[in-house]
Amino acid sequence: MRRLKKERLKFSRGQRGVSLLETLVALSILSVIGVTFINGLVTVSKANFTADEQTTAESLARSQIEWAKNADYVEEATQYSPAPIPDGGDHVDYSVVITASPLRNPDDGLQRITVTIKHFDKTIIELESYKRQK
């Protein structure tokens, strides 16, 4: 028992606790790791938002192209009215403009249709297709 106490005393004589410098180095390392992790989360969040915005705009543009193709053909039209955008859900703050232009002058029954989708007044996607007179 006595021998155990002597060994413990010998072992504890060299230990004085954690120095201030060691604490600062450990905190610095943890700070760098934390900032890197948070920057990664922000980047992933932005990429996810952009991908979602792009996918929603493309889906909306494709449905608007079909709407314009099925609308009555108007000779020398410059625009067609868009289909109603569903309220709420993924389509909040999206706007649609459908423009038309004849491929040849004079209008020979074939038009180029361009659908422009905007989100918060920023153009996200433009799709083109063609409409012919039935």
Biotite code that builds the C-alpha atoms (Angstrom):
import biotite.structure as struc

atoms = struc.array([
    struc.Atom([0.000, 0.000, 0.000], chain_id="A", res_id=1, res_name="MET", atom_name="CA", element="C"),
    struc.Atom([2.830, 2.296, 0.884], chain_id="A", res_id=2, res_name="ARG", atom_name="CA", element="C"),
    struc.Atom([4.555, 1.513, -2.351], chain_id="A", res_id=3, res_name="ARG", atom_name="CA", element="C"),
    struc.Atom([1.418, 2.489, -4.326], chain_id="A", res_id=4, res_name="LEU", atom_name="CA", element="C"),
    struc.Atom([1.321, 5.895, -2.616], chain_id="A", res_id=5, res_name="LYS", atom_name="CA", element="C"),
    struc.Atom([4.972, 6.533, -3.474], chain_id="A", res_id=6, res_name="LYS", atom_name="CA", element="C"),
    struc.Atom([4.365, 5.623, -7.124], chain_id="A", res_id=7, res_name="GLU", atom_name="CA", element="C"),
    struc.Atom([1.363, 7.936, -7.269], chain_id="A", res_id=8, res_name="ARG", atom_name="CA", element="C"),
    struc.Atom([3.358, 10.807, -5.782], chain_id="A", res_id=9, res_name="LEU", atom_name="CA", element="C"),
    struc.Atom([6.161, 10.210, -8.262], chain_id="A", res_id=10, res_name="LYS", atom_name="CA", element="C"),
    struc.Atom([3.726, 10.222, -11.152], chain_id="A", res_id=11, res_name="PHE", atom_name="CA", element="C"),
    struc.Atom([1.848, 13.362, -10.089], chain_id="A", res_id=12, res_name="SER", atom_name="CA", element="C"),
    struc.Atom([4.907, 15.527, -9.352], chain_id="A", res_id=13, res_name="ARG", atom_name="CA", element="C"),
    struc.Atom([5.536, 16.251, -13.070], chain_id="A", res_id=14, res_name="GLY", atom_name="CA", element="C"),
    struc.Atom([1.917, 17.100, -13.856], chain_id="A", res_id=15, res_name="GLN", atom_name="CA", element="C"),
    struc.Atom([0.780, 20.673, -13.396], chain_id="A", res_id=16, res_name="ARG", atom_name="CA", element="C"),
    struc.Atom([-2.402, 20.707, -15.526], chain_id="A", res_id=17, res_name="GLY", atom_name="CA", element="C"),
    struc.Atom([-3.170, 22.074, -18.990], chain_id="A", res_id=18, res_name="VAL", atom_name="CA", element="C"),
    struc.Atom([-1.300, 25.223, -19.936], chain_id="A", res_id=19, res_name="SER", atom_name="CA", element="C"),
    struc.Atom([-2.951, 28.280, -21.450], chain_id="A", res_id=20, res_name="LEU", atom_name="CA", element="C"),
    struc.Atom([-1.047, 27.769, -24.691], chain_id="A", res_id=21, res_name="LEU", atom_name="CA", element="C"),
    struc.Atom([-2.330, 24.187, -25.071], chain_id="A", res_id=22, res_name="GLU", atom_name="CA", element="C"),
    struc.Atom([-5.883, 25.414, -24.465], chain_id="A", res_id=23, res_name="THR", atom_name="CA", element="C"),
    struc.Atom([-5.550, 28.165, -27.084], chain_id="A", res_id=24, res_name="LEU", atom_name="CA", element="C"),
    struc.Atom([-4.142, 25.752, -29.671], chain_id="A", res_id=25, res_name="VAL", atom_name="CA", element="C"),
    struc.Atom([-6.998, 23.295, -29.063], chain_id="A", res_id=26, res_name="ALA", atom_name="CA", element="C"),
    struc.Atom([-9.599, 26.085, -29.355], chain_id="A", res_id=27, res_name="LEU", atom_name="CA", element="C"),
    struc.Atom([-7.976, 27.330, -32.569], chain_id="A", res_id=28, res_name="SER", atom_name="CA", element="C"),
    struc.Atom([-8.107, 23.875, -34.134], chain_id="A", res_id=29, res_name="ILE", atom_name="CA", element="C"),
    struc.Atom([-11.758, 23.438, -33.116], chain_id="A", res_id=30, res_name="LEU", atom_name="CA", element="C"),
    struc.Atom([-12.604, 26.889, -34.525], chain_id="A", res_id=31, res_name="SER", atom_name="CA", element="C"),
    struc.Atom([-11.051, 26.106, -37.907], chain_id="A", res_id=32, res_name="VAL", atom_name="CA", element="C"),
    struc.Atom([-12.917, 22.800, -38.095], chain_id="A", res_id=33, res_name="ILE", atom_name="CA", element="C"),
    struc.Atom([-16.194, 24.478, -37.073], chain_id="A", res_id=34, res_name="GLY", atom_name="CA", element="C"),
    struc.Atom([-15.897, 27.293, -39.633], chain_id="A", res_id=35, res_name="VAL", atom_name="CA", element="C"),
    struc.Atom([-15.052, 24.805, -42.400], chain_id="A", res_id=36, res_name="THR", atom_name="CA", element="C"),
    struc.Atom([-18.056, 22.664, -41.490], chain_id="A", res_id=37, res_name="PHE", atom_name="CA", element="C"),
    struc.Atom([-20.434, 25.660, -41.451], chain_id="A", res_id=38, res_name="ILE", atom_name="CA", element="C"),
    struc.Atom([-19.104, 26.902, -44.820], chain_id="A", res_id=39, res_name="ASN", atom_name="CA", element="C"),
    struc.Atom([-19.756, 23.448, -46.256], chain_id="A", res_id=40, res_name="GLY", atom_name="CA", element="C"),
    struc.Atom([-23.330, 23.502, -44.977], chain_id="A", res_id=41, res_name="LEU", atom_name="CA", element="C"),
    struc.Atom([-23.947, 26.950, -46.494], chain_id="A", res_id=42, res_name="VAL", atom_name="CA", element="C"),
    struc.Atom([-22.562, 25.845, -49.866], chain_id="A", res_id=43, res_name="THR", atom_name="CA", element="C"),
    struc.Atom([-24.704, 22.704, -49.916], chain_id="A", res_id=44, res_name="VAL", atom_name="CA", element="C"),
    struc.Atom([-27.779, 24.709, -48.934], chain_id="A", res_id=45, res_name="SER", atom_name="CA", element="C"),
    struc.Atom([-27.240, 27.223, -51.770], chain_id="A", res_id=46, res_name="LYS", atom_name="CA", element="C"),
    struc.Atom([-26.671, 24.435, -54.301], chain_id="A", res_id=47, res_name="ALA", atom_name="CA", element="C"),
    struc.Atom([-29.851, 22.680, -53.155], chain_id="A", res_id=48, res_name="ASN", atom_name="CA", element="C"),
    struc.Atom([-31.891, 25.890, -53.509], chain_id="A", res_id=49, res_name="PHE", atom_name="CA", element="C"),
    struc.Atom([-30.510, 26.560, -57.000], chain_id="A", res_id=50, res_name="THR", atom_name="CA", element="C"),
    struc.Atom([-31.207, 23.001, -58.168], chain_id="A", res_id=51, res_name="ALA", atom_name="CA", element="C"),
    struc.Atom([-34.755, 23.136, -56.793], chain_id="A", res_id=52, res_name="ASP", atom_name="CA", element="C"),
    struc.Atom([-35.368, 26.513, -58.458], chain_id="A", res_id=53, res_name="GLU", atom_name="CA", element="C"),
    struc.Atom([-34.037, 25.226, -61.800], chain_id="A", res_id=54, res_name="GLN", atom_name="CA", element="C"),
    struc.Atom([-36.129, 22.042, -61.672], chain_id="A", res_id=55, res_name="THR", atom_name="CA", element="C"),
    struc.Atom([-39.319, 23.911, -60.795], chain_id="A", res_id=56, res_name="THR", atom_name="CA", element="C"),
    struc.Atom([-38.730, 26.462, -63.570], chain_id="A", res_id=57, res_name="ALA", atom_name="CA", element="C"),
    struc.Atom([-38.063, 23.759, -66.167], chain_id="A", res_id=58, res_name="GLU", atom_name="CA", element="C"),
    struc.Atom([-41.217, 21.856, -65.223], chain_id="A", res_id=59, res_name="SER", atom_name="CA", element="C"),
    struc.Atom([-43.275, 25.043, -65.382], chain_id="A", res_id=60, res_name="LEU", atom_name="CA", element="C"),
    struc.Atom([-41.737, 26.012, -68.751], chain_id="A", res_id=61, res_name="ALA", atom_name="CA", element="C"),
    struc.Atom([-42.517, 22.624, -70.299], chain_id="A", res_id=62, res_name="ARG", atom_name="CA", element="C"),
    struc.Atom([-46.150, 22.797, -69.188], chain_id="A", res_id=63, res_name="SER", atom_name="CA", element="C"),
    struc.Atom([-46.432, 26.365, -70.542], chain_id="A", res_id=64, res_name="GLN", atom_name="CA", element="C"),
    struc.Atom([-45.000, 25.275, -73.918], chain_id="A", res_id=65, res_name="ILE", atom_name="CA", element="C"),
    struc.Atom([-47.680, 22.586, -74.162], chain_id="A", res_id=66, res_name="GLU", atom_name="CA", element="C"),
    struc.Atom([-50.324, 25.150, -73.202], chain_id="A", res_id=67, res_name="TRP", atom_name="CA", element="C"),
    struc.Atom([-49.172, 27.525, -75.959], chain_id="A", res_id=68, res_name="ALA", atom_name="CA", element="C"),
    struc.Atom([-49.033, 24.743, -78.556], chain_id="A", res_id=69, res_name="LYS", atom_name="CA", element="C"),
    struc.Atom([-52.614, 23.729, -77.765], chain_id="A", res_id=70, res_name="ASN", atom_name="CA", element="C"),
    struc.Atom([-53.926, 27.313, -77.850], chain_id="A", res_id=71, res_name="ALA", atom_name="CA", element="C"),
    struc.Atom([-55.628, 28.587, -80.997], chain_id="A", res_id=72, res_name="ASP", atom_name="CA", element="C"),
    struc.Atom([-53.189, 29.736, -83.663], chain_id="A", res_id=73, res_name="TYR", atom_name="CA", element="C"),
    struc.Atom([-53.150, 33.517, -84.052], chain_id="A", res_id=74, res_name="VAL", atom_name="CA", element="C"),
    struc.Atom([-51.590, 34.858, -87.234], chain_id="A", res_id=75, res_name="GLU", atom_name="CA", element="C"),
    struc.Atom([-48.860, 37.432, -86.613], chain_id="A", res_id=76, res_name="GLU", atom_name="CA", element="C"),
    struc.Atom([-49.107, 36.929, -82.843], chain_id="A", res_id=77, res_name="ALA", atom_name="CA", element="C"),
    struc.Atom([-46.313, 38.354, -80.705], chain_id="A", res_id=78, res_name="THR", atom_name="CA", element="C"),
    struc.Atom([-47.460, 36.806, -77.422], chain_id="A", res_id=79, res_name="GLN", atom_name="CA", element="C"),
    struc.Atom([-49.747, 34.122, -76.074], chain_id="A", res_id=80, res_name="TYR", atom_name="CA", element="C"),
    struc.Atom([-51.315, 34.276, -72.662], chain_id="A", res_id=81, res_name="SER", atom_name="CA", element="C"),
    struc.Atom([-49.777, 31.787, -70.228], chain_id="A", res_id=82, res_name="PRO", atom_name="CA", element="C"),
    struc.Atom([-51.596, 29.038, -68.395], chain_id="A", res_id=83, res_name="ALA", atom_name="CA", element="C"),
    struc.Atom([-52.588, 29.878, -64.833], chain_id="A", res_id=84, res_name="PRO", atom_name="CA", element="C"),
    struc.Atom([-49.761, 29.175, -62.389], chain_id="A", res_id=85, res_name="ILE", atom_name="CA", element="C"),
    struc.Atom([-50.865, 27.050, -59.415], chain_id="A", res_id=86, res_name="PRO", atom_name="CA", element="C"),
    struc.Atom([-51.096, 28.984, -56.146], chain_id="A", res_id=87, res_name="ASP", atom_name="CA", element="C"),
    struc.Atom([-48.749, 28.060, -53.310], chain_id="A", res_id=88, res_name="GLY", atom_name="CA", element="C"),
    struc.Atom([-46.472, 25.064, -53.340], chain_id="A", res_id=89, res_name="GLY", atom_name="CA", element="C"),
    struc.Atom([-43.341, 25.228, -55.460], chain_id="A", res_id=90, res_name="ASP", atom_name="CA", element="C"),
    struc.Atom([-44.586, 27.940, -57.841], chain_id="A", res_id=91, res_name="HIS", atom_name="CA", element="C"),
    struc.Atom([-44.588, 30.942, -55.482], chain_id="A", res_id=92, res_name="VAL", atom_name="CA", element="C"),
    struc.Atom([-43.131, 34.116, -57.067], chain_id="A", res_id=93, res_name="ASP", atom_name="CA", element="C"),
    struc.Atom([-42.637, 32.569, -60.523], chain_id="A", res_id=94, res_name="TYR", atom_name="CA", element="C"),
    struc.Atom([-43.801, 34.470, -63.606], chain_id="A", res_id=95, res_name="SER", atom_name="CA", element="C"),
    struc.Atom([-44.229, 33.373, -67.222], chain_id="A", res_id=96, res_name="VAL", atom_name="CA", element="C"),
    struc.Atom([-43.952, 35.218, -70.538], chain_id="A", res_id=97, res_name="VAL", atom_name="CA", element="C"),
    struc.Atom([-44.790, 33.444, -73.808], chain_id="A", res_id=98, res_name="ILE", atom_name="CA", element="C"),
    struc.Atom([-43.607, 35.206, -76.977], chain_id="A", res_id=99, res_name="THR", atom_name="CA", element="C"),
    struc.Atom([-44.282, 34.200, -80.563], chain_id="A", res_id=100, res_name="ALA", atom_name="CA", element="C"),
    struc.Atom([-42.666, 35.133, -83.861], chain_id="A", res_id=101, res_name="SER", atom_name="CA", element="C"),
    struc.Atom([-43.264, 33.851, -87.382], chain_id="A", res_id=102, res_name="PRO", atom_name="CA", element="C"),
    struc.Atom([-40.461, 31.781, -88.875], chain_id="A", res_id=103, res_name="LEU", atom_name="CA", element="C"),
    struc.Atom([-40.916, 33.385, -92.298], chain_id="A", res_id=104, res_name="ARG", atom_name="CA", element="C"),
    struc.Atom([-42.316, 36.666, -93.382], chain_id="A", res_id=105, res_name="ASN", atom_name="CA", element="C"),
    struc.Atom([-45.202, 36.658, -94.258], chain_id="A", res_id=106, res_name="PRO", atom_name="CA", element="C"),
    struc.Atom([-46.568, 34.227, -91.662], chain_id="A", res_id=107, res_name="ASP", atom_name="CA", element="C"),
    struc.Atom([-46.840, 30.840, -93.375], chain_id="A", res_id=108, res_name="ASP", atom_name="CA", element="C"),
    struc.Atom([-48.469, 28.989, -90.485], chain_id="A", res_id=109, res_name="GLY", atom_name="CA", element="C"),
    struc.Atom([-45.354, 28.261, -88.427], chain_id="A", res_id=110, res_name="LEU", atom_name="CA", element="C"),
    struc.Atom([-44.283, 30.214, -85.335], chain_id="A", res_id=111, res_name="GLN", atom_name="CA", element="C"),
    struc.Atom([-41.381, 30.035, -82.900], chain_id="A", res_id=112, res_name="ARG", atom_name="CA", element="C"),
    struc.Atom([-42.675, 29.989, -79.309], chain_id="A", res_id=113, res_name="ILE", atom_name="CA", element="C"),
    struc.Atom([-40.358, 31.122, -76.500], chain_id="A", res_id=114, res_name="THR", atom_name="CA", element="C"),
    struc.Atom([-41.318, 30.598, -72.862], chain_id="A", res_id=115, res_name="VAL", atom_name="CA", element="C"),
    struc.Atom([-39.401, 32.654, -70.300], chain_id="A", res_id=116, res_name="THR", atom_name="CA", element="C"),
    struc.Atom([-39.666, 31.732, -66.618], chain_id="A", res_id=117, res_name="ILE", atom_name="CA", element="C"),
    struc.Atom([-38.648, 34.273, -63.978], chain_id="A", res_id=118, res_name="LYS", atom_name="CA", element="C"),
    struc.Atom([-38.321, 33.847, -60.234], chain_id="A", res_id=119, res_name="HIS", atom_name="CA", element="C"),
    struc.Atom([-38.112, 37.042, -58.186], chain_id="A", res_id=120, res_name="PHE", atom_name="CA", element="C"),
    struc.Atom([-37.595, 38.960, -61.498], chain_id="A", res_id=121, res_name="ASP", atom_name="CA", element="C"),
    struc.Atom([-34.492, 36.858, -62.331], chain_id="A", res_id=122, res_name="LYS", atom_name="CA", element="C"),
    struc.Atom([-34.696, 34.869, -65.562], chain_id="A", res_id=123, res_name="THR", atom_name="CA", element="C"),
    struc.Atom([-34.230, 31.207, -64.681], chain_id="A", res_id=124, res_name="ILE", atom_name="CA", element="C"),
    struc.Atom([-34.890, 29.443, -67.979], chain_id="A", res_id=125, res_name="ILE", atom_name="CA", element="C"),
    struc.Atom([-35.974, 30.064, -71.547], chain_id="A", res_id=126, res_name="GLU", atom_name="CA", element="C"),
    struc.Atom([-37.347, 27.236, -73.669], chain_id="A", res_id=127, res_name="LEU", atom_name="CA", element="C"),
    struc.Atom([-38.170, 27.356, -77.373], chain_id="A", res_id=128, res_name="GLU", atom_name="CA", element="C"),
    struc.Atom([-40.537, 25.295, -79.433], chain_id="A", res_id=129, res_name="SER", atom_name="CA", element="C"),
    struc.Atom([-42.587, 25.636, -82.589], chain_id="A", res_id=130, res_name="TYR", atom_name="CA", element="C"),
    struc.Atom([-46.310, 26.024, -83.201], chain_id="A", res_id=131, res_name="LYS", atom_name="CA", element="C"),
    struc.Atom([-48.023, 25.312, -86.486], chain_id="A", res_id=132, res_name="ARG", atom_name="CA", element="C"),
    struc.Atom([-51.400, 26.262, -87.780], chain_id="A", res_id=133, res_name="GLN", atom_name="CA", element="C"),
    struc.Atom([-53.881, 23.398, -87.639], chain_id="A", res_id=134, res_name="LYS", atom_name="CA", element="C"),
])
